[in-house]
Amino acid sequence: VTNESMVIIGAGHAGCRAAEALRAHGWRGTIRLVEAEGRIPYQRPPLSKAVLAGSASISDSEMFPEGWLGRHEIDFRPGSVAKAIHRDVCRVELVDGSHLSYARLLLATGARARRPDIPGIDNSRVRFLRDAAGAEDLSSQLLSGAHLVIIGGGLIGMEAAASAITRGCAVTVIETAQRLLPRSAPPSIATMIGNLHEDAGVQFKLDSSVVDISGEDQACAVRLGDGTKVLGDVVLVCTGNVPNTELAESAGIAVDDGILVDPYLRTSDDRILAAGDACRVDDQVLGVKIRSESWKSAESQGELAGRNMLGAGVAYNSIPWMWSDQYDKVLQVTGYPDRGCSAVEREMENGSRLVFHLDESSHVVAVSGFGILKDVSRGVRMGQEMVRRRIFANKPMLEDRSIDLKLFVKAESDKPDR
Amino acid sequence: MTENTWRRACDVSEVAKDDVKRWDFGGRSFAIFRSQLDEFFVTDNVCTHEHAYLSDGYIDGYTVECPRHAGMFDIRSGKAISPPVCVNLRTFAVKVKQNSVYVLLD
């Protein structure tokens, strides 16, 4: 039987979780896992954190326990790149010329770092941070006293800044917006995070566009819109991601800022599914298509894709959730902050803060938290329940730190008129 | 710590129903869970993935969710049930006597 294979393109988080789920849910046939980087599958979150800080290596965060792929008879293809999908015959063609037949195919092709259109972006001192090789290379450059210039004050840029500071580097972060973390955190929390970085010695150039990057003897220079030149030994560009959709698109699969999938993670070809950073999924809460770039989404979508490849027919309904470590503090966000049009803030005694994002009808659509792990995680966890249960925001109660959020959610959920 | 010894950890009233309390003893940290049905369970308090105290986590029935990365454990068996955690937690025998919670240490 030629078609009784499950093929997974991409051995990042979503692809690996799908392979695991296929075996966990009883698939005894062939599973082919196509990996492009020529590495043992690894977890990505530590790349900008412990790996850059020099406190861990990639091998400390491998995706599977040693020997797992072999024990589970996964046909693992390291260093293999898919070239085309021949949907008429259900085959994937690899760059090396081999063909893989599939009963079901999962596209877990991930995303790549966006390369902004800046003159000099090809300078030999410019780096991107997306994969293991990039993180190892960058880490080797972060010698004490080196000056790291980071273009982009988003989450990855800020995590890289914190890591480089702990290595004894000088760090300058350049951001085009007037504030840090414009996509990832509300203004009050972005200010708290910025202050923490300034206390640690990070320099910021906000509201600053980059005109060009040029090599200058021992260092390279990043020229800003106002003519200022920021000199650095290494320039790290952290300006977001682009989903890897080309393989799908050239096979005629529907794509629009991500491979489009229905709630069951099926693409426009129902033998082909997609999961993780590469896909844009019908969100069950909002009723719109969402592309998420978080660990949690890759985790739950990958697992679900594996089950649905076997015909489970389960819809994706996870509420988005992400975390970031900034020095000894944590940021956690759940829900859909960009759906919020107003906010209620709760300040806690030890300086932690929760921001409840409300939509036009004053329902909680997201919660962001920053500070001490215990307070942030509990608040954001209850926030997840508020979003899931479409809790109406009682502003005085959300603001009042003496109100226990678990009891609040329970009381609101039990109200008969909801 | 020496061989198996029952140690008094706290009063029953110090752990709310459907909640958890941290108890530090002998250089270790333990999580003392109390279910809605008034059962007690004790596990290691530090997550087996990255450092975080499970006593700061979220309890839902017989599961605890780690505050850092939301990995889940079964509080009865210590079993790791949801990534990123994959190593089980150690569990300890527990008994309640005269309104005190005792933990069997090894």
Interface residues (C-beta under 8 A of the other chain):
Chain A: R17 Q43 P65 W295 K296 E299 W321 W323 V330 L373 K374 V376 S377 R378 R381
Chain B: A52 Y53 D56 G57 Y58 E65 P67 R68 H69 A70 P83 P84 C86
